[in-house]
Each structure stands twice: as structure tokens, then as C-alpha cells.
Amino acid sequence: MFYRLSGVRHADYVSDSRIYKVPTDRNLAVFFLIIGLAAPFIIPSLYLNSYMLPWLIWTAAALGLNLVTGWAGQLHLGYAAVMAVGAYSAIHAARFGVPWEFALIIGGLASSVIGSLFAFAALRVKGLYLAITTLAMQFVMDWVLSHSPTISGGSHASLQSPTLTLLGQEITSDRAYYYVAFGWCVLVTIFMLNLKRTGLGRALVAVREKDYAAAILGVNSFYYKILAFATSSFIAGISGAILVATFFFLAAPEQFSVNVSIQVLAMVIVGGLSSIIGSYFGVALILLVPGVVNTVVASVSQWLGMQVNVETLAHIPNAVYGALIVVVLLIEPLGLGKLYGNVRDYLMVWPFDQLRK
């Protein structure tokens, strides 16, 4: 009833290469785009800043990590490091008087340079060995940020972000901050949607599946690995700069520690590798669910008249949240994006699936 393929014919390459081959998919995308544009007029400012804004920024960052991990198959445990490079580079550029439009690009390019250094490790090792190598680079970057007052102000200092200004207009309202994050997330999503249809996307998948077989077919795996790391790092750099400019308003070393790299990787894995909509779901689960569980636990304990101490109240949501992640991965190891795909595939043939024997 919801997903109908009647009348959908792929008689040429143009129709077969569309982003949304099923009309319902396109209609849902348009619907959520409209909801996203209208969100500041519907959602209270507190929830807009506390939930929607970070969700959009981290989703853009997770999509960038998904490019190198999901599409290219390269484990990356130093993603927060390249986000930090973009954030600090953009802030320093803006403090020197560079317009924010160019400062964001400078942050992305600086992250691409550092991300390419991560890629050289991928030319020699793979799998868990690559993960350990990128983790070591993350530790190196943590040390640099903590011991370079010129860059970060030191381990216990923070770098204030100048007022964000785009197209000559100062961005100071909550609504404006949201639209900056929303616009960036939409741009990254469109890029990732089109990536699947390009030769670059197919080459990255070939490298992910078997780099030696891809080399036999003429795909230069070294080139595409470096390109994947550089492109992913560019997205990470701008995402880190926007995160600091619209949400944190200052940059500190602990904002981009190794824990953040592990958290972003968890967002990608829980959402589903190489799944775009899964990245949205994964970020929502990792980033937003702990706060929701905390609120629910506090409300239920108050309603039941239970005296729950602060320490227990702080640990129960974490336990529930961790158990929820385990349950999701046990139900569908390929992540939340695959769960959505299963529901979509079921609706495509419902109710005629009941006729199968």
C-alpha cells in the first residue's frame, strides 16, 4: 500500500540511476525536508538547541566517517582528531579576520591534509591493525592539543570562537544556528546520496570488498584510500568547525578526545555501515537516547514515589542505554538502517506476501 512499484519502469539508464527509484522514498525525503525547514517554528528553542542542532551536526560528521569506514572499509579511530584540526584551524582563521565562509573551507582543507596522513597508514595495514594505527594518531593529536598553548591555549584552557558571520550577516539567534547546521547536514546528505551513483562510489566499494581484486580490475586502491580519507576528513573538519561555532562557542581539547572518536564510530556501526539513513538513526540513538532515558527514569521514579539517590539515577540510564544498543545489534547486526530497509521491503509486497507458501 505504501511502497508501490506499479508504473515504475526502468527503461533507460537515466531512470535506473535516479536517487529515489520508488516515489514513496522521494515523497518521504521531501516531507522530512519540509519538517526540517519548519522545525524552528514548531519545536521550542530549548529542544531545538539541545537536541536538533547537535543531532544534525553529528549526523553530518557520522556521514563523513561512514564514507571512509562504510564505503571504503577502512577502520578509523582518530576521527575526532581531524574534527579538532578543522575546528581550531577555522577559529584561528576567523580570529585573523578571514571571513567565516573561507575559514570553514580552510578548516576542511587542513583536516584533509591531516586525514591524508592517516591514509598513508592504510596503504600498509588494514583491519584491526589500521584501527590501532589511527588510534595512535588520535593520541598524538590529543598530546599536541594539550601541550601547544599557541594552538589550543593549553590543556586546561579553551579557545573562544568569534561570532559566526555568513554572507555578511551575524549568526546570533538560535534559529539561525539551527539553519546553518541543517544546511550543512543537507549538503553532506546530498553528496553521499549521489556518491552511490558515481564511479568513485563504486570504486570505494570495490576497495572495501577486496582491494587486490579491485587492483586486478584496474582500480588503484592506494589512490582511492587516500581520496576517501581526505574527503571524509574535509567533512569532519567543517563539521567540527560548525559544532564549535554554533553549539560549544569555544574549542577545548576534551571536546575532541579519543572517547569522541569511539562514540562517532559507534554511531556509524549502530546505524549501519554504508547506510545514509542509518547514520541519522545511529546518531539519534547514541546522542539523544541517554537524555530521554534519564528523563523517563526520573519521571517514573517520582511517579512511583521511589527515593532514588543521585548516583543510582546517573547509572540506570547508562545501563538501559547500553542494553538498548545490545538489543538493536542482536536483532539486526547490520544496524538500524537495515531494520528500516526490512520494514520498507515488507511494505513493498504487503499484503500480497501473505499469498506466499
C-alpha positions as CSV (number, residue, x, y, z in Angstrom):
1,M,0.0,0.0,0.0
2,F,2.8,2.4,0.9
3,Y,5.5,1.4,-1.5
4,R,4.1,0.6,-4.8
5,L,6.2,-0.3,-7.8
6,S,3.4,-0.4,-10.3
7,G,4.1,2.1,-13.1
8,V,7.8,2.4,-12.1
9,R,9.7,1.2,-15.1
10,H,13.5,1.4,-15.7
11,A,13.6,1.5,-19.4
12,D,16.8,3.5,-19.6
13,Y,19.9,4.3,-17.6
14,V,18.6,7.7,-16.5
15,S,15.6,6.3,-14.8
16,D,17.6,3.4,-13.3
17,S,20.2,5.8,-11.9
18,R,17.8,8.1,-10.0
19,I,18.5,8.7,-6.3
20,Y,15.0,7.6,-5.4
21,K,13.6,4.9,-7.7
22,V,10.5,4.5,-5.6
23,P,8.1,7.5,-5.5
24,T,7.4,6.9,-1.8
25,D,11.1,7.3,-0.9
26,R,11.2,10.6,-2.7
27,N,8.0,11.8,-1.1
28,L,9.3,10.9,2.4
29,A,12.5,12.8,1.7
30,V,10.6,15.9,0.7
31,F,8.3,15.5,3.7
32,F,11.2,15.4,6.2
33,L,12.9,18.2,4.4
34,I,9.8,20.4,4.9
35,I,9.7,19.3,8.6
36,G,13.3,20.2,9.0
37,L,12.8,23.7,7.5
38,A,9.7,24.2,9.7
39,A,11.3,22.8,12.9
40,P,12.3,26.2,14.4
41,F,8.7,27.3,14.2
42,I,7.4,24.0,15.7
43,I,9.9,22.9,18.3
44,P,10.6,25.0,21.4
45,S,14.0,26.8,21.4
46,L,15.3,24.6,24.3
47,Y,14.8,21.4,22.4
48,L,16.0,22.9,19.2
49,N,19.3,23.8,20.7
50,S,19.8,20.8,22.9
51,Y,18.6,18.1,20.6
52,M,18.1,19.0,17.0
53,L,21.2,21.2,16.5
54,P,23.8,18.7,17.8
55,W,21.9,15.8,16.1
56,L,22.3,17.5,12.7
57,I,25.9,18.4,13.1
58,W,26.9,14.9,14.4
59,T,24.9,13.3,11.6
60,A,27.0,15.2,9.1
61,A,30.2,14.1,10.9
62,A,28.9,10.5,11.0
63,L,28.2,10.5,7.3
64,G,31.8,11.6,6.7
65,L,33.1,8.7,8.8
66,N,30.7,6.4,7.1
67,L,32.4,7.3,3.8
68,V,35.8,6.0,4.8
69,T,34.5,3.2,7.1
70,G,31.3,2.1,5.4
71,W,32.1,2.7,1.8
72,A,35.9,2.3,1.7
73,G,36.1,-0.3,4.5
74,Q,38.9,1.5,6.5
75,L,38.5,1.4,10.3
76,H,39.1,4.9,11.6
77,L,39.6,5.6,15.4
78,G,41.1,9.0,15.0
79,Y,38.1,10.9,13.6
80,A,37.8,13.3,16.4
81,A,41.4,14.4,15.8
82,V,40.6,15.6,12.3
83,M,37.5,17.3,13.6
84,A,39.7,19.1,16.1
85,V,42.1,20.2,13.3
86,G,39.1,21.7,11.3
87,A,37.7,23.4,14.4
88,Y,40.9,25.0,15.6
89,S,42.0,26.0,12.0
90,A,38.7,27.7,11.3
91,I,38.7,29.5,14.6
92,H,42.3,30.8,14.2
93,A,41.5,31.8,10.6
94,A,38.4,33.7,11.8
95,R,40.3,35.4,14.6
96,F,42.8,36.6,12.0
97,G,40.0,38.3,10.1
98,V,39.3,35.7,7.4
99,P,35.6,35.6,6.5
100,W,33.8,32.6,8.0
101,E,32.9,31.2,4.6
102,F,36.6,30.9,3.8
103,A,37.6,30.0,7.4
104,L,35.3,26.9,7.2
105,I,36.9,25.9,3.9
106,I,40.4,26.4,5.5
107,G,39.4,24.2,8.4
108,G,38.2,21.5,5.9
109,L,41.4,21.6,3.9
110,A,43.6,21.5,7.0
111,S,41.7,18.4,8.1
112,S,42.1,16.9,4.7
113,V,45.9,17.3,4.9
114,I,46.0,15.6,8.3
115,G,43.5,13.0,7.2
116,S,45.8,12.1,4.3
117,L,48.5,11.3,6.8
118,F,46.1,8.8,8.4
119,A,45.6,7.4,4.9
120,F,49.3,6.5,4.5
121,A,48.9,4.0,7.3
122,A,46.0,2.4,5.4
123,L,48.4,1.8,2.5
124,R,50.4,-0.6,4.7
125,V,48.0,-2.1,7.2
126,K,44.3,-2.9,7.3
127,G,41.6,-4.1,9.7
128,L,42.4,-4.0,13.4
129,Y,46.0,-3.0,12.6
130,L,44.7,0.1,10.9
131,A,42.3,0.8,13.8
132,I,45.2,0.7,16.2
133,T,47.3,2.9,14.0
134,T,44.6,5.6,13.7
135,L,44.0,5.3,17.4
136,A,47.7,6.0,18.0
137,M,47.4,9.1,15.8
138,Q,44.5,10.2,17.9
139,F,46.6,10.0,21.0
140,V,49.3,12.1,19.2
141,M,46.8,14.7,18.3
142,D,45.5,14.8,21.9
143,W,49.0,15.4,23.2
144,V,49.6,18.2,20.7
145,L,46.4,20.0,21.6
146,S,47.1,19.6,25.3
147,H,50.8,20.8,25.1
148,S,50.6,23.5,22.5
149,P,49.3,26.7,24.0
150,T,49.7,28.5,20.7
151,I,47.1,26.2,19.1
152,S,44.6,25.4,21.9
153,G,45.6,27.6,24.9
154,G,46.8,24.5,26.8
155,S,45.3,21.5,28.4
156,H,43.1,23.5,30.9
157,A,42.3,26.4,28.5
158,S,39.8,27.0,25.8
159,L,39.8,29.0,22.6
160,Q,36.9,31.3,22.2
161,S,35.1,31.2,18.8
162,P,34.4,34.5,17.1
163,T,30.8,35.3,16.2
164,L,29.8,33.3,13.2
165,T,29.2,35.6,10.2
166,L,27.9,34.2,6.9
167,L,27.1,36.3,3.8
168,G,27.7,39.5,5.8
169,Q,25.1,38.6,8.4
170,E,26.0,37.8,12.0
171,I,24.6,34.5,13.1
172,T,23.4,35.0,16.7
173,S,19.9,33.6,17.1
174,D,19.0,30.1,17.9
175,R,17.0,29.8,14.7
176,A,20.0,30.9,12.6
177,Y,22.3,28.5,14.3
178,Y,19.9,25.7,13.5
179,Y,19.6,26.6,9.9
180,V,23.4,26.6,9.5
181,A,23.6,23.1,10.9
182,F,20.6,22.0,8.8
183,G,22.0,23.4,5.6
184,W,25.4,21.7,6.2
185,C,23.7,18.3,7.0
186,V,21.6,18.5,3.9
187,L,24.6,19.3,1.7
188,V,26.5,16.3,3.1
189,T,23.5,14.0,2.7
190,I,23.0,15.0,-0.9
191,F,26.7,14.4,-1.6
192,M,26.5,10.9,0.0
193,L,23.3,10.1,-1.9
194,N,25.0,10.9,-5.2
195,L,28.2,9.2,-4.2
196,K,26.5,5.8,-4.6
197,R,25.8,6.5,-8.3
198,T,29.3,7.6,-9.3
199,G,32.4,5.8,-10.4
200,L,34.0,7.0,-7.2
201,G,31.4,5.3,-5.0
202,R,31.7,2.0,-7.0
203,A,35.5,2.1,-6.7
204,L,35.4,2.6,-3.0
205,V,33.0,-0.4,-2.6
206,A,35.4,-2.4,-4.8
207,V,38.3,-1.5,-2.5
208,R,36.2,-2.3,0.6
209,E,35.3,-5.8,-0.7
210,K,38.7,-6.8,-1.9
211,D,41.5,-4.4,-2.7
212,Y,43.6,-6.9,-4.5
213,A,40.7,-7.9,-6.8
214,A,39.9,-4.2,-7.4
215,A,43.6,-3.7,-8.4
216,I,43.3,-6.5,-10.9
217,L,40.3,-4.8,-12.4
218,G,42.3,-1.6,-12.8
219,V,41.1,0.2,-9.6
220,N,44.0,2.0,-7.9
221,S,43.3,1.1,-4.3
222,F,46.0,3.3,-2.9
223,Y,44.6,6.4,-4.7
224,Y,41.0,5.7,-3.6
225,K,42.0,5.1,0.0
226,I,43.8,8.4,0.2
227,L,40.9,10.1,-1.5
228,A,38.4,8.5,0.9
229,F,40.4,9.7,3.9
230,A,40.9,13.2,2.5
231,T,37.2,13.6,1.6
232,S,36.0,12.2,4.9
233,S,38.4,14.5,6.8
234,F,37.2,17.5,4.8
235,I,33.6,16.8,6.0
236,A,34.9,16.2,9.5
237,G,36.8,19.5,9.6
238,I,33.9,21.6,8.6
239,S,31.6,19.7,10.9
240,G,34.0,20.3,13.8
241,A,34.2,24.0,13.0
242,I,30.4,24.3,12.8
243,L,30.0,22.4,16.0
244,V,32.2,24.8,17.8
245,A,30.8,27.9,16.1
246,T,27.1,27.1,16.7
247,F,26.9,24.8,19.7
248,F,30.0,24.9,22.0
249,F,31.1,28.5,21.1
250,L,34.6,27.6,22.2
251,A,37.1,24.8,21.5
252,A,38.7,22.7,24.2
253,P,40.9,19.6,23.9
254,E,38.5,17.4,25.8
255,Q,35.8,18.1,23.2
256,F,37.8,16.0,20.6
257,S,39.3,13.3,22.8
258,V,39.6,9.6,21.9
259,N,36.2,9.0,23.6
260,V,34.6,11.1,20.9
261,S,36.2,9.1,18.1
262,I,34.8,5.9,19.6
263,Q,31.4,7.5,20.0
264,V,31.2,8.6,16.4
265,L,32.3,5.1,15.3
266,A,29.6,3.6,17.4
267,M,27.1,5.9,15.7
268,V,28.1,4.6,12.4
269,I,28.1,0.9,13.4
270,V,24.8,1.1,15.2
271,G,23.2,3.0,12.4
272,G,24.6,0.7,9.7
273,L,27.8,0.7,7.6
274,S,27.3,2.5,4.3
275,S,23.7,3.4,5.2
276,I,22.8,7.1,4.9
277,I,19.5,6.9,6.8
278,G,21.2,4.6,9.3
279,S,23.6,7.4,10.2
280,Y,20.7,9.6,11.2
281,F,19.3,6.7,13.3
282,G,22.6,5.9,14.8
283,V,23.4,9.4,15.9
284,A,19.9,9.8,17.4
285,L,20.4,6.6,19.4
286,I,23.8,7.4,20.7
287,L,23.4,11.1,21.2
288,L,19.8,11.6,22.2
289,V,18.5,8.4,23.8
290,P,20.6,8.8,27.0
291,G,18.9,12.1,27.8
292,V,15.5,10.7,27.0
293,V,16.1,7.6,29.2
294,N,17.3,9.8,32.0
295,T,14.1,11.9,31.9
296,V,11.9,8.8,31.7
297,V,13.7,7.1,34.7
298,A,13.4,10.3,36.8
299,S,9.8,10.7,36.0
300,V,8.9,7.1,36.6
301,S,10.7,7.0,40.0
302,Q,9.0,10.2,41.0
303,W,5.6,8.9,39.9
304,L,6.1,5.6,41.9
305,G,7.3,7.6,44.9
306,M,10.7,5.8,44.9
307,Q,13.6,7.5,46.6
308,V,16.4,7.1,44.1
309,N,19.8,8.6,45.0
310,V,21.7,10.7,42.6
311,E,24.4,8.1,41.9
312,T,21.9,5.4,41.0
313,L,19.9,7.8,38.9
314,A,23.0,8.6,37.0
315,H,23.9,5.0,36.3
316,I,20.5,3.5,35.5
317,P,20.1,5.4,32.2
318,N,23.6,4.3,31.1
319,A,22.7,0.7,31.8
320,V,19.4,0.9,29.9
321,Y,21.0,2.8,27.1
322,G,23.8,0.1,26.8
323,A,21.3,-2.7,26.9
324,L,19.2,-1.0,24.1
325,I,22.3,-0.9,21.9
326,V,22.9,-4.6,22.5
327,V,19.3,-5.5,21.7
328,V,19.4,-3.5,18.5
329,L,22.5,-5.2,17.3
330,L,21.2,-8.6,18.3
331,I,18.0,-8.1,16.4
332,E,19.8,-6.8,13.3
333,P,23.6,-6.9,13.3
334,L,23.7,-4.6,10.2
335,G,22.2,-1.8,12.2
336,L,19.2,0.4,12.3
337,G,19.4,1.3,8.7
338,K,18.9,-2.4,7.8
339,L,15.9,-2.5,10.1
340,Y,14.4,0.3,8.2
341,G,15.2,-1.5,5.0
342,N,13.5,-4.6,6.2
343,V,10.3,-2.7,7.0
344,R,10.5,-1.0,3.6
345,D,10.9,-4.3,1.8
346,Y,8.0,-5.7,3.7
347,L,5.7,-2.8,2.8
348,M,6.6,-3.2,-0.8
349,V,4.8,-6.5,-1.1
350,W,2.2,-6.2,1.6
351,P,-0.4,-7.6,1.7
352,F,0.5,-9.9,-1.1
353,D,3.3,-11.5,1.0
354,Q,0.5,-13.5,2.7
355,L,0.0,-15.4,-0.5
356,R,3.5,-17.0,-0.4
357,K,3.7,-20.6,0.5
